[in-house]
Amino acid sequence: MDKWEERKRPIRLERRFEFENYEKTRDFLDRLGEQCEAVNRFPDISFGKTYVNITLRPDNQQSEDQISEDDYKFAEDIDGLLD
Amino acid sequence: MDKWEERKRPIRLERRFEFENYEKTRDFLDRLGEQCEAVNRFPDISFGKTYVNITLRPDNQQSEDQISEDDYKFAEDIDGLLD
């Protein structure tokens, strides 16, 4: 989890992934899309030819002010999509 | 072309597309990816469950300070990807 940064106002997790080329970027985006659909959770994603930046906001029924275990788990699952 | 906004510092064209659901967002992103590969041009794209935002910077051999006919053409081609 060391590559995800926790930021405030609004509270969120962010990580930037870098890729060698567009093909690898697209492959990752495709896997990411499937993962998002599988868990019905849709973070804000920005990307260019060789990068993908993901912003996860808390998906917490109790509070949007706190990152939960579920959020960290989702971040970890995204890390697992890397080659 | 009325939905693309021309912005400065840096000079660029931007357009936000809204979709009914994630499936339509993904369909558009897939077509957009193919178009980008076809013309070997990779704008910055951000998206969430039901929106896609595209930023086109000038792809001009002579100058990066000016949006060219090619840039407008690329923007128009992207509009053509909508259902």
Backbone of each chain as nested JSON, in Angstrom:
{
  "chains": [
    {"id": "A", "residues": [
      {"number": 1, "name": "MET", "atoms": {"N": [0.822, -1.215, 0.0], "CA": [0.0, 0.0, 0.0], "C": [0.858, 1.268, 0.0]}},
      {"number": 2, "name": "ASP", "atoms": {"N": [2.173, 1.115, -0.071], "CA": [3.037, 2.284, 0.106], "C": [2.957, 3.28, -1.043]}},
      {"number": 3, "name": "LYS", "atoms": {"N": [2.368, 2.889, -2.156], "CA": [2.321, 3.798, -3.293], "C": [1.042, 4.625, -3.347]}},
      {"number": 4, "name": "TRP", "atoms": {"N": [0.069, 4.268, -2.532], "CA": [-1.151, 5.069, -2.475], "C": [-0.948, 6.192, -1.465]}},
      {"number": 5, "name": "GLU", "atoms": {"N": [-1.34, 7.368, -1.862], "CA": [-1.201, 8.487, -0.936], "C": [-2.573, 8.886, -0.405]}},
      {"number": 6, "name": "GLU", "atoms": {"N": [-2.605, 9.124, 0.894], "CA": [-3.856, 9.562, 1.504], "C": [-3.865, 11.08, 1.501]}},
      {"number": 7, "name": "ARG", "atoms": {"N": [-4.909, 11.656, 0.935], "CA": [-5.008, 13.112, 0.86], "C": [-6.289, 13.598, 1.515]}},
      {"number": 8, "name": "LYS", "atoms": {"N": [-6.305, 14.864, 1.838], "CA": [-7.457, 15.423, 2.535], "C": [-8.186, 16.481, 1.693]}},
      {"number": 9, "name": "ARG", "atoms": {"N": [-9.376, 16.842, 2.147], "CA": [-10.236, 17.88, 1.542], "C": [-10.425, 17.702, 0.048]}},
      {"number": 10, "name": "PRO", "atoms": {"N": [-11.227, 16.806, -0.451], "CA": [-11.882, 15.775, 0.362], "C": [-10.933, 14.61, 0.623]}},
      {"number": 11, "name": "ILE", "atoms": {"N": [-11.208, 13.875, 1.662], "CA": [-10.349, 12.745, 1.999], "C": [-10.42, 11.705, 0.886]}},
      {"number": 12, "name": "ARG", "atoms": {"N": [-9.232, 11.173, 0.511], "CA": [-9.188, 10.25, -0.625], "C": [-7.851, 9.528, -0.677]}},
      {"number": 13, "name": "LEU", "atoms": {"N": [-7.829, 8.454, -1.426], "CA": [-6.588, 7.756, -1.741], "C": [-6.26, 8.02, -3.206]}},
      {"number": 14, "name": "GLU", "atoms": {"N": [-4.995, 8.291, -3.484], "CA": [-4.602, 8.507, -4.867], "C": [-3.352, 7.704, -5.207]}},
      {"number": 15, "name": "ARG", "atoms": {"N": [-3.339, 7.176, -6.422], "CA": [-2.105, 6.557, -6.895], "C": [-1.939, 6.785, -8.385]}},
      {"number": 16, "name": "ARG", "atoms": {"N": [-0.703, 7.032, -8.772], "CA": [-0.369, 7.181, -10.178], "C": [0.436, 5.964, -10.621]}},
      {"number": 17, "name": "PHE", "atoms": {"N": [-0.008, 5.353, -11.699], "CA": [0.686, 4.213, -12.291], "C": [1.319, 4.657, -13.606]}},
      {"number": 18, "name": "GLU", "atoms": {"N": [2.557, 4.251, -13.837], "CA": [3.242, 4.605, -15.081], "C": [3.464, 3.346, -15.911]}},
      {"number": 19, "name": "PHE", "atoms": {"N": [3.353, 3.488, -17.226], "CA": [3.512, 2.337, -18.114], "C": [4.5, 2.646, -19.233]}},
      {"number": 20, "name": "GLU", "atoms": {"N": [5.042, 1.572, -19.802], "CA": [6.049, 1.74, -20.862], "C": [5.468, 2.308, -22.141]}},
      {"number": 21, "name": "ASN", "atoms": {"N": [4.244, 1.899, -22.432], "CA": [3.651, 2.314, -23.706], "C": [2.12, 2.287, -23.606]}},
      {"number": 22, "name": "TYR", "atoms": {"N": [1.478, 2.734, -24.689], "CA": [0.017, 2.86, -24.678], "C": [-0.666, 1.501, -24.536]}},
      {"number": 23, "name": "GLU", "atoms": {"N": [-0.083, 0.483, -25.168], "CA": [-0.695, -0.842, -25.112], "C": [-0.816, -1.324, -23.658]}},
      {"number": 24, "name": "LYS", "atoms": {"N": [0.251, -1.13, -22.89], "CA": [0.226, -1.559, -21.49], "C": [-0.741, -0.699, -20.661]}},
      {"number": 25, "name": "THR", "atoms": {"N": [-0.806, 0.571, -21.008], "CA": [-1.767, 1.451, -20.332], "C": [-3.185, 0.951, -20.569]}},
      {"number": 26, "name": "ARG", "atoms": {"N": [-3.499, 0.632, -21.845], "CA": [-4.839, 0.16, -22.192], "C": [-5.155, -1.178, -21.524]}},
      {"number": 27, "name": "ASP", "atoms": {"N": [-4.181, -2.069, -21.496], "CA": [-4.401, -3.371, -20.851], "C": [-4.793, -3.167, -19.385]}},
      {"number": 28, "name": "PHE", "atoms": {"N": [-4.063, -2.29, -18.728], "CA": [-4.368, -2.023, -17.321], "C": [-5.762, -1.408, -17.185]}},
      {"number": 29, "name": "LEU", "atoms": {"N": [-6.081, -0.447, -18.051], "CA": [-7.399, 0.199, -17.99], "C": [-8.52, -0.816, -18.209]}},
      {"number": 30, "name": "ASP", "atoms": {"N": [-8.286, -1.773, -19.104], "CA": [-9.31, -2.795, -19.355], "C": [-9.53, -3.655, -18.11]}},
      {"number": 31, "name": "ARG", "atoms": {"N": [-8.435, -4.069, -17.491], "CA": [-8.558, -4.878, -16.27], "C": [-9.209, -4.064, -15.15]}},
      {"number": 32, "name": "LEU", "atoms": {"N": [-8.826, -2.808, -15.081], "CA": [-9.398, -1.916, -14.071], "C": [-10.91, -1.771, -14.265]}},
      {"number": 33, "name": "GLY", "atoms": {"N": [-11.322, -1.621, -15.513], "CA": [-12.749, -1.49, -15.808], "C": [-13.532, -2.718, -15.368]}},
      {"number": 34, "name": "GLU", "atoms": {"N": [-12.944, -3.894, -15.623], "CA": [-13.608, -5.139, -15.216], "C": [-13.722, -5.231, -13.693]}},
      {"number": 35, "name": "GLN", "atoms": {"N": [-12.635, -4.838, -13.032], "CA": [-12.625, -4.866, -11.564], "C": [-13.699, -3.923, -10.998]}},
      {"number": 36, "name": "CYS", "atoms": {"N": [-13.784, -2.737, -11.577], "CA": [-14.769, -1.748, -11.112], "C": [-16.188, -2.287, -11.275]}},
      {"number": 37, "name": "GLU", "atoms": {"N": [-16.435, -2.914, -12.43], "CA": [-17.765, -3.48, -12.663], "C": [-18.059, -4.608, -11.689]}},
      {"number": 38, "name": "ALA", "atoms": {"N": [-17.021, -5.417, -11.427], "CA": [-17.203, -6.584, -10.554], "C": [-17.638, -6.16, -9.157]}},
      {"number": 39, "name": "VAL", "atoms": {"N": [-17.102, -5.039, -8.684], "CA": [-17.44, -4.614, -7.321], "C": [-18.405, -3.419, -7.324]}},
      {"number": 40, "name": "ASN", "atoms": {"N": [-18.829, -3.022, -8.538], "CA": [-19.778, -1.913, -8.695], "C": [-19.301, -0.638, -7.985]}},
      {"number": 41, "name": "ARG", "atoms": {"N": [-18.049, -0.304, -8.292], "CA": [-17.451, 0.868, -7.673], "C": [-16.633, 1.607, -8.722]}},
      {"number": 42, "name": "PHE", "atoms": {"N": [-16.869, 2.898, -8.862], "CA": [-16.334, 3.609, -10.012], "C": [-15.561, 4.852, -9.611]}},
      {"number": 43, "name": "PRO", "atoms": {"N": [-14.28, 4.687, -9.358], "CA": [-13.457, 5.835, -8.946], "C": [-13.226, 6.797, -10.118]}},
      {"number": 44, "name": "ASP", "atoms": {"N": [-12.736, 7.976, -9.805], "CA": [-12.319, 8.901, -10.86], "C": [-10.945, 8.473, -11.361]}},
      {"number": 45, "name": "ILE", "atoms": {"N": [-10.849, 8.386, -12.671], "CA": [-9.622, 7.896, -13.305], "C": [-9.194, 8.898, -14.367]}},
      {"number": 46, "name": "SER", "atoms": {"N": [-7.935, 9.254, -14.384], "CA": [-7.446, 10.048, -15.511], "C": [-6.244, 9.332, -16.094]}},
      {"number": 47, "name": "PHE", "atoms": {"N": [-6.09, 9.461, -17.398], "CA": [-4.971, 8.765, -18.042], "C": [-4.54, 9.461, -19.316]}},
      {"number": 48, "name": "GLY", "atoms": {"N": [-3.308, 9.158, -19.696], "CA": [-2.764, 9.619, -20.967], "C": [-2.077, 8.441, -21.615]}},
      {"number": 49, "name": "LYS", "atoms": {"N": [-1.138, 8.69, -22.493], "CA": [-0.506, 7.605, -23.239], "C": [0.16, 6.578, -22.315]}},
      {"number": 50, "name": "THR", "atoms": {"N": [0.83, 7.043, -21.267], "CA": [1.63, 6.123, -20.448], "C": [1.415, 6.289, -18.935]}},
      {"number": 51, "name": "TYR", "atoms": {"N": [0.25, 6.784, -18.551], "CA": [-0.023, 6.874, -17.113], "C": [-1.509, 6.692, -16.836]}},
      {"number": 52, "name": "VAL", "atoms": {"N": [-1.787, 6.268, -15.614], "CA": [-3.172, 6.2, -15.127], "C": [-3.153, 6.72, -13.688]}},
      {"number": 53, "name": "ASN", "atoms": {"N": [-4.03, 7.638, -13.407], "CA": [-4.127, 8.192, -12.065], "C": [-5.515, 7.855, -11.497]}},
      {"number": 54, "name": "ILE", "atoms": {"N": [-5.535, 7.275, -10.306], "CA": [-6.812, 6.841, -9.731], "C": [-7.07, 7.568, -8.414]}},
      {"number": 55, "name": "THR", "atoms": {"N": [-8.269, 8.068, -8.267], "CA": [-8.689, 8.732, -7.032], "C": [-9.836, 7.941, -6.411]}},
      {"number": 56, "name": "LEU", "atoms": {"N": [-9.585, 7.421, -5.226], "CA": [-10.618, 6.66, -4.504], "C": [-11.17, 7.493, -3.367]}},
      {"number": 57, "name": "ARG", "atoms": {"N": [-12.456, 7.754, -3.42], "CA": [-13.087, 8.422, -2.28], "C": [-13.721, 7.355, -1.391]}},
      {"number": 58, "name": "PRO", "atoms": {"N": [-13.842, 7.626, -0.116], "CA": [-14.396, 6.612, 0.789], "C": [-15.786, 6.148, 0.346]}},
      {"number": 59, "name": "ASP", "atoms": {"N": [-15.981, 4.852, 0.408], "CA": [-17.278, 4.273, 0.066], "C": [-17.804, 3.655, 1.348]}},
      {"number": 60, "name": "ASN", "atoms": {"N": [-18.187, 4.54, 2.222], "CA": [-18.495, 4.137, 3.585], "C": [-19.916, 4.569, 3.932]}},
      {"number": 61, "name": "GLN", "atoms": {"N": [-20.716, 3.607, 4.293], "CA": [-22.119, 3.924, 4.595], "C": [-22.223, 4.863, 5.802]}},
      {"number": 62, "name": "GLN", "atoms": {"N": [-21.329, 4.67, 6.746], "CA": [-21.404, 5.468, 7.97], "C": [-20.872, 6.888, 7.771]}},
      {"number": 63, "name": "SER", "atoms": {"N": [-19.778, 6.992, 7.059], "CA": [-19.114, 8.29, 7.01], "C": [-18.294, 8.438, 5.736]}},
      {"number": 64, "name": "GLU", "atoms": {"N": [-18.327, 9.604, 5.139], "CA": [-17.478, 9.856, 3.974], "C": [-16.175, 10.526, 4.393]}},
      {"number": 65, "name": "ASP", "atoms": {"N": [-15.997, 10.641, 5.703], "CA": [-14.827, 11.358, 6.214], "C": [-13.681, 10.435, 6.557]}},
      {"number": 66, "name": "GLN", "atoms": {"N": [-13.873, 9.156, 6.285], "CA": [-12.897, 8.2, 6.759], "C": [-12.677, 7.108, 5.74]}},
      {"number": 67, "name": "ILE", "atoms": {"N": [-11.43, 6.793, 5.485], "CA": [-11.109, 5.699, 4.586], "C": [-11.227, 4.394, 5.369]}},
      {"number": 68, "name": "SER", "atoms": {"N": [-11.969, 3.464, 4.776], "CA": [-12.28, 2.227, 5.509], "C": [-11.405, 1.069, 5.046]}},
      {"number": 69, "name": "GLU", "atoms": {"N": [-11.524, -0.046, 5.736], "CA": [-10.818, -1.267, 5.334], "C": [-11.205, -1.672, 3.913]}},
      {"number": 70, "name": "ASP", "atoms": {"N": [-12.487, -1.485, 3.576], "CA": [-12.954, -1.808, 2.228], "C": [-12.235, -0.975, 1.173]}},
      {"number": 71, "name": "ASP", "atoms": {"N": [-12.0, 0.29, 1.507], "CA": [-11.305, 1.165, 0.554], "C": [-9.874, 0.684, 0.33]}},
      {"number": 72, "name": "TYR", "atoms": {"N": [-9.18, 0.351, 1.425], "CA": [-7.805, -0.153, 1.299], "C": [-7.769, -1.467, 0.524]}},
      {"number": 73, "name": "LYS", "atoms": {"N": [-8.782, -2.281, 0.77], "CA": [-8.875, -3.563, 0.068], "C": [-9.051, -3.329, -1.438]}},
      {"number": 74, "name": "PHE", "atoms": {"N": [-9.901, -2.387, -1.798], "CA": [-10.127, -2.064, -3.205], "C": [-8.824, -1.555, -3.836]}},
      {"number": 75, "name": "ALA", "atoms": {"N": [-8.109, -0.698, -3.117], "CA": [-6.822, -0.175, -3.606], "C": [-5.842, -1.331, -3.832]}},
      {"number": 76, "name": "GLU", "atoms": {"N": [-5.83, -2.264, -2.896], "CA": [-4.925, -3.408, -2.996], "C": [-5.3, -4.288, -4.189]}},
      {"number": 77, "name": "ASP", "atoms": {"N": [-6.603, -4.452, -4.403], "CA": [-7.058, -5.236, -5.557], "C": [-6.617, -4.575, -6.858]}},
      {"number": 78, "name": "ILE", "atoms": {"N": [-6.64, -3.25, -6.886], "CA": [-6.188, -2.535, -8.083], "C": [-4.692, -2.78, -8.297]}},
      {"number": 79, "name": "ASP", "atoms": {"N": [-3.916, -2.722, -7.234], "CA": [-2.478, -3.023, -7.339], "C": [-2.258, -4.411, -7.935]}},
      {"number": 80, "name": "GLY", "atoms": {"N": [-3.152, -5.327, -7.565], "CA": [-3.032, -6.7, -8.044], "C": [-3.281, -6.845, -9.539]}},
      {"number": 81, "name": "LEU", "atoms": {"N": [-3.803, -5.803, -10.176], "CA": [-4.074, -5.853, -11.616], "C": [-2.817, -5.589, -12.442]}},
      {"number": 82, "name": "LEU", "atoms": {"N": [-1.772, -5.114, -11.784], "CA": [-0.518, -4.875, -12.495], "C": [0.076, -6.204, -12.938]}},
      {"number": 83, "name": "ASP", "atoms": {"N": [0.812, -6.19, -14.012], "CA": [1.455, -7.424, -14.509], "C": [2.34, -8.061, -13.445]}}
    ]},
    {"id": "B", "residues": [
      {"number": 1, "name": "MET", "atoms": {"N": [-19.001, 21.532, -33.463], "CA": [-17.858, 21.904, -32.627], "C": [-18.252, 22.782, -31.451]}},
      {"number": 2, "name": "ASP", "atoms": {"N": [-19.544, 23.067, -31.276], "CA": [-19.94, 24.057, -30.262], "C": [-19.752, 23.574, -28.834]}},
      {"number": 3, "name": "LYS", "atoms": {"N": [-19.538, 22.276, -28.64], "CA": [-19.406, 21.77, -27.276], "C": [-17.957, 21.728, -26.788]}},
      {"number": 4, "name": "TRP", "atoms": {"N": [-17.019, 21.939, -27.681], "CA": [-15.618, 21.989, -27.272], "C": [-15.302, 23.416, -26.855]}},
      {"number": 5, "name": "GLU", "atoms": {"N": [-14.644, 23.531, -25.73], "CA": [-14.268, 24.867, -25.274], "C": [-12.778, 25.07, -25.466]}},
      {"number": 6, "name": "GLU", "atoms": {"N": [-12.454, 26.249, -25.975], "CA": [-11.049, 26.577, -26.153], "C": [-10.569, 27.289, -24.897]}},
      {"number": 7, "name": "ARG", "atoms": {"N": [-9.52, 26.776, -24.284], "CA": [-8.989, 27.363, -23.062], "C": [-7.522, 27.733, -23.237]}},
      {"number": 8, "name": "LYS", "atoms": {"N": [-7.081, 28.622, -22.36], "CA": [-5.702, 29.094, -22.463], "C": [-4.86, 28.664, -21.269]}},
      {"number": 9, "name": "ARG", "atoms": {"N": [-3.538, 28.862, -21.439], "CA": [-2.531, 28.566, -20.366], "C": [-2.666, 27.205, -19.75]}},
      {"number": 10, "name": "PRO", "atoms": {"N": [-2.281, 26.11, -20.377], "CA": [-1.836, 26.116, -21.763], "C": [-3.021, 26.068, -22.718]}},
      {"number": 11, "name": "ILE", "atoms": {"N": [-2.797, 26.492, -23.936], "CA": [-3.898, 26.504, -24.902], "C": [-4.34, 25.065, -25.182]}},
      {"number": 12, "name": "ARG", "atoms": {"N": [-5.677, 24.869, -25.203], "CA": [-6.189, 23.507, -25.342], "C": [-7.684, 23.532, -25.68]}},
      {"number": 13, "name": "LEU", "atoms": {"N": [-8.154, 22.418, -26.176], "CA": [-9.591, 22.207, -26.375], "C": [-10.068, 21.221, -25.326]}},
      {"number": 14, "name": "GLU", "atoms": {"N": [-11.212, 21.505, -24.732], "CA": [-11.76, 20.581, -23.732], "C": [-13.234, 20.304, -24.017]}},
      {"number": 15, "name": "ARG", "atoms": {"N": [-13.605, 19.053, -23.795], "CA": [-15.039, 18.742, -23.851], "C": [-15.378, 17.669, -22.832]}},
      {"number": 16, "name": "ARG", "atoms": {"N": [-16.52, 17.864, -22.19], "CA": [-17.04, 16.867, -21.253], "C": [-18.234, 16.167, -21.889]}},
      {"number": 17, "name": "PHE", "atoms": {"N": [-18.193, 14.845, -21.885], "CA": [-19.294, 14.034, -22.4], "C": [-19.978, 13.35, -21.219]}},
      {"number": 18, "name": "GLU", "atoms": {"N": [-21.3, 13.352, -21.229], "CA": [-22.049, 12.692, -20.145], "C": [-22.792, 11.48, -20.714]}},
      {"number": 19, "name": "PHE", "atoms": {"N": [-22.872, 10.436, -19.905], "CA": [-23.52, 9.202, -20.346], "C": [-24.541, 8.717, -19.317]}},
      {"number": 20, "name": "GLU", "atoms": {"N": [-25.466, 7.905, -19.798], "CA": [-26.545, 7.413, -18.92], "C": [-26.049, 6.441, -17.864]}},
      {"number": 21, "name": "ASN", "atoms": {"N": [-25.065, 5.638, -18.247], "CA": [-24.607, 4.595, -17.327], "C": [-23.164, 4.205, -17.657]}},
      {"number": 22, "name": "TYR", "atoms": {"N": [-22.615, 3.331, -16.825], "CA": [-21.203, 2.951, -16.982], "C": [-20.962, 2.208, -18.291]}},
      {"number": 23, "name": "GLU", "atoms": {"N": [-21.907, 1.383, -18.689], "CA": [-21.736, 0.614, -19.925], "C": [-21.525, 1.554, -21.118]}},
      {"number": 24, "name": "LYS", "atoms": {"N": [-22.335, 2.613, -21.181], "CA": [-22.198, 3.559, -22.307], "C": [-20.896, 4.344, -22.205]}},
      {"number": 25, "name": "THR", "atoms": {"N": [-20.5, 4.648, -20.983], "CA": [-19.218, 5.331, -20.785], "C": [-18.084, 4.464, -21.311]}},
      {"number": 26, "name": "ARG", "atoms": {"N": [-18.11, 3.169, -20.937], "CA": [-17.053, 2.251, -21.373], "C": [-17.057, 2.074, -22.89]}},
      {"number": 27, "name": "ASP", "atoms": {"N": [-18.236, 1.97, -23.48], "CA": [-18.321, 1.82, -24.938], "C": [-17.641, 3.004, -25.624]}},
      {"number": 28, "name": "PHE", "atoms": {"N": [-17.943, 4.19, -25.12], "CA": [-17.334, 5.39, -25.702], "C": [-15.816, 5.372, -25.509]}},
      {"number": 29, "name": "LEU", "atoms": {"N": [-15.379, 5.004, -24.318], "CA": [-13.932, 4.953, -24.047], "C": [-13.221, 3.948, -24.96]}},
      {"number": 30, "name": "ASP", "atoms": {"N": [-13.879, 2.834, -25.222], "CA": [-13.272, 1.835, -26.115], "C": [-13.125, 2.389, -27.531]}},
      {"number": 31, "name": "ARG", "atoms": {"N": [-14.19, 3.039, -28.011], "CA": [-14.108, 3.621, -29.357], "C": [-13.051, 4.728, -29.393]}},
      {"number": 32, "name": "LEU", "atoms": {"N": [-13.015, 5.518, -28.327], "CA": [-12.035, 6.597, -28.231], "C": [-10.61, 6.036, -28.265]}},
      {"number": 33, "name": "GLY", "atoms": {"N": [-10.384, 4.95, -27.542], "CA": [-9.055, 4.329, -27.527], "C": [-8.631, 3.871, -28.916]}},
      {"number": 34, "name": "GLU", "atoms": {"N": [-9.576, 3.286, -29.644], "CA": [-9.264, 2.835, -31.01], "C": [-8.933, 4.015, -31.92]}},
      {"number": 35, "name": "GLN", "atoms": {"N": [-9.71, 5.078, -31.77], "CA": [-9.476, 6.285, -32.58], "C": [-8.088, 6.871, -32.273]}},
      {"number": 36, "name": "CYS", "atoms": {"N": [-7.746, 6.921, -31.006], "CA": [-6.438, 7.471, -30.604], "C": [-5.306, 6.649, -31.196]}},
      {"number": 37, "name": "GLU", "atoms": {"N": [-5.464, 5.324, -31.149], "CA": [-4.425, 4.471, -31.716], "C": [-4.339, 4.646, -33.221]}},
      {"number": 38, "name": "ALA", "atoms": {"N": [-5.505, 4.784, -33.856], "CA": [-5.539, 4.907, -35.32], "C": [-4.764, 6.13, -35.787]}},
      {"number": 39, "name": "VAL", "atoms": {"N": [-4.836, 7.204, -35.037], "CA": [-4.158, 8.44, -35.46], "C": [-2.896, 8.701, -34.619]}},
      {"number": 40, "name": "ASN", "atoms": {"N": [-2.577, 7.75, -33.732], "CA": [-1.377, 7.864, -32.894], "C": [-1.321, 9.194, -32.134]}},
      {"number": 41, "name": "ARG", "atoms": {"N": [-2.439, 9.454, -31.489], "CA": [-2.53, 10.715, -30.746], "C": [-3.246, 10.443, -29.431]}},
      {"number": 42, "name": "PHE", "atoms": {"N": [-2.659, 10.871, -28.315], "CA": [-3.141, 10.416, -27.014], "C": [-3.42, 11.575, -26.076]}},
      {"number": 43, "name": "PRO", "atoms": {"N": [-4.623, 12.085, -26.137], "CA": [-4.967, 13.224, -25.271], "C": [-5.108, 12.785, -23.812]}},
      {"number": 44, "name": "ASP", "atoms": {"N": [-5.148, 13.749, -22.924], "CA": [-5.438, 13.454, -21.522], "C": [-6.941, 13.249, -21.373]}},
      {"number": 45, "name": "ILE", "atoms": {"N": [-7.29, 12.166, -20.719], "CA": [-8.701, 11.784, -20.572], "C": [-8.971, 11.51, -19.095]}},
      {"number": 46, "name": "SER", "atoms": {"N": [-10.052, 12.055, -18.581], "CA": [-10.455, 11.644, -17.239], "C": [-11.904, 11.178, -17.308]}},
      {"number": 47, "name": "PHE", "atoms": {"N": [-12.226, 10.211, -16.471], "CA": [-13.583, 9.691, -16.518], "C": [-14.006, 9.105, -15.183]}},
      {"number": 48, "name": "GLY", "atoms": {"N": [-15.312, 9.022, -15.02], "CA": [-15.905, 8.377, -13.862], "C": [-17.02, 7.484, -14.373]}},
      {"number": 49, "name": "LYS", "atoms": {"N": [-17.973, 7.169, -13.519], "CA": [-19.023, 6.23, -13.919], "C": [-19.801, 6.715, -15.145]}},
      {"number": 50, "name": "THR", "atoms": {"N": [-20.093, 7.997, -15.201], "CA": [-20.986, 8.488, -16.269], "C": [-20.472, 9.741, -16.977]}},
      {"number": 51, "name": "TYR", "atoms": {"N": [-19.181, 9.948, -16.972], "CA": [-18.647, 11.09, -17.731], "C": [-17.26, 10.781, -18.272]}},
      {"number": 52, "name": "VAL", "atoms": {"N": [-16.938, 11.491, -19.345], "CA": [-15.577, 11.453, -19.895], "C": [-15.191, 12.881, -20.222]}},
      {"number": 53, "name": "ASN", "atoms": {"N": [-14.031, 13.283, -19.775], "CA": [-13.548, 14.627, -20.056], "C": [-12.25, 14.519, -20.867]}},
      {"number": 54, "name": "ILE", "atoms": {"N": [-12.204, 15.217, -21.987], "CA": [-11.038, 15.101, -22.874], "C": [-10.355, 16.454, -23.026]}},
      {"number": 55, "name": "THR", "atoms": {"N": [-9.044, 16.441, -22.898], "CA": [-8.241, 17.649, -23.079], "C": [-7.298, 17.439, -24.263]}},
      {"number": 56, "name": "LEU", "atoms": {"N": [-7.478, 18.251, -25.294], "CA": [-6.618, 18.165, -26.477], "C": [-5.645, 19.331, -26.491]}},
      {"number": 57, "name": "ARG", "atoms": {"N": [-4.376, 19.003, -26.468], "CA": [-3.367, 20.056, -26.633], "C": [-2.943, 20.097, -28.092]}},
      {"number": 58, "name": "PRO", "atoms": {"N": [-2.535, 21.262, -28.582], "CA": [-2.173, 21.369, -30.001], "C": [-1.098, 20.346, -30.382]}},
      {"number": 59, "name": "ASP", "atoms": {"N": [-1.303, 19.713, -31.519], "CA": [-0.331, 18.764, -32.045], "C": [0.202, 19.385, -33.328]}},
      {"number": 60, "name": "ASN", "atoms": {"N": [1.021, 20.381, -33.111], "CA": [1.416, 21.234, -34.229], "C": [2.94, 21.271, -34.293]}},
      {"number": 61, "name": "GLN", "atoms": {"N": [3.474, 20.867, -35.416], "CA": [4.938, 20.843, -35.559], "C": [5.526, 22.249, -35.428]}},
      {"number": 62, "name": "GLN", "atoms": {"N": [4.802, 23.216, -35.932], "CA": [5.324, 24.581, -35.952], "C": [5.213, 25.252, -34.584]}},
      {"number": 63, "name": "SER", "atoms": {"N": [4.089, 25.037, -33.922], "CA": [3.867, 25.814, -32.717], "C": [2.913, 25.106, -31.775]}},
      {"number": 64, "name": "GLU", "atoms": {"N": [3.198, 25.16, -30.507], "CA": [2.268, 24.593, -29.531], "C": [1.327, 25.656, -28.987]}},
      {"number": 65, "name": "ASP", "atoms": {"N": [1.422, 26.836, -29.572], "CA": [0.635, 27.959, -29.055], "C": [-0.67, 28.147, -29.815]}},
      {"number": 66, "name": "GLN", "atoms": {"N": [-0.922, 27.257, -30.747], "CA": [-2.054, 27.505, -31.617], "C": [-2.772, 26.206, -31.944]}},
      {"number": 67, "name": "ILE", "atoms": {"N": [-4.092, 26.238, -31.848], "CA": [-4.883, 25.067, -32.219], "C": [-5.014, 25.067, -33.739]}},
      {"number": 68, "name": "SER", "atoms": {"N": [-4.715, 23.909, -34.333], "CA": [-4.672, 23.826, -35.788], "C": [-5.933, 23.176, -36.349]}},
      {"number": 69, "name": "GLU", "atoms": {"N": [-6.03, 23.175, -37.663], "CA": [-7.135, 22.492, -38.331], "C": [-7.149, 21.011, -37.975]}},
      {"number": 70, "name": "ASP", "atoms": {"N": [-5.952, 20.431, -37.876], "CA": [-5.846, 19.017, -37.497], "C": [-6.457, 18.758, -36.123]}},
      {"number": 71, "name": "ASP", "atoms": {"N": [-6.233, 19.694, -35.211], "CA": [-6.78, 19.539, -33.859], "C": [-8.311, 19.578, -33.882]}},
      {"number": 72, "name": "TYR", "atoms": {"N": [-8.855, 20.526, -34.642], "CA": [-10.325, 20.612, -34.748], "C": [-10.889, 19.355, -35.408]}},
      {"number": 73, "name": "LYS", "atoms": {"N": [-10.154, 18.861, -36.394], "CA": [-10.586, 17.652, -37.093], "C": [-10.613, 16.463, -36.119]}},
      {"number": 74, "name": "PHE", "atoms": {"N": [-9.58, 16.354, -35.293], "CA": [-9.519, 15.267, -34.31], "C": [-10.69, 15.376, -33.328]}},
      {"number": 75, "name": "ALA", "atoms": {"N": [-10.966, 16.597, -32.879], "CA": [-12.096, 16.831, -31.966], "C": [-13.417, 16.406, -32.632]}},
      {"number": 76, "name": "GLU", "atoms": {"N": [-13.552, 16.742, -33.902], "CA": [-14.767, 16.409, -34.651], "C": [-14.896, 14.891, -34.804]}},
      {"number": 77, "name": "ASP", "atoms": {"N": [-13.751, 14.235, -35.036], "CA": [-13.765, 12.772, -35.149], "C": [-14.208, 12.132, -33.831]}},
      {"number": 78, "name": "ILE", "atoms": {"N": [-13.78, 12.729, -32.717], "CA": [-14.191, 12.218, -31.405], "C": [-15.709, 12.385, -31.234]}},
      {"number": 79, "name": "ASP", "atoms": {"N": [-16.23, 13.536, -31.643], "CA": [-17.685, 13.735, -31.578], "C": [-18.416, 12.658, -32.378]}},
      {"number": 80, "name": "GLY", "atoms": {"N": [-17.802, 12.26, -33.463], "CA": [-18.402, 11.247, -34.342], "C": [-18.488, 9.88, -33.697]}},
      {"number": 81, "name": "LEU", "atoms": {"N": [-17.782, 9.695, -32.585], "CA": [-17.802, 8.392, -31.892], "C": [-19.037, 8.216, -31.014]}},
      {"number": 82, "name": "LEU", "atoms": {"N": [-19.775, 9.301, -30.796], "CA": [-20.994, 9.208, -29.996], "C": [-22.034, 8.397, -30.752]}},
      {"number": 83, "name": "ASP", "atoms": {"N": [-22.894, 7.745, -30.03], "CA": [-23.983, 6.964, -30.673], "C": [-24.829, 7.832, -31.589]}}
    ]}
  ]
}
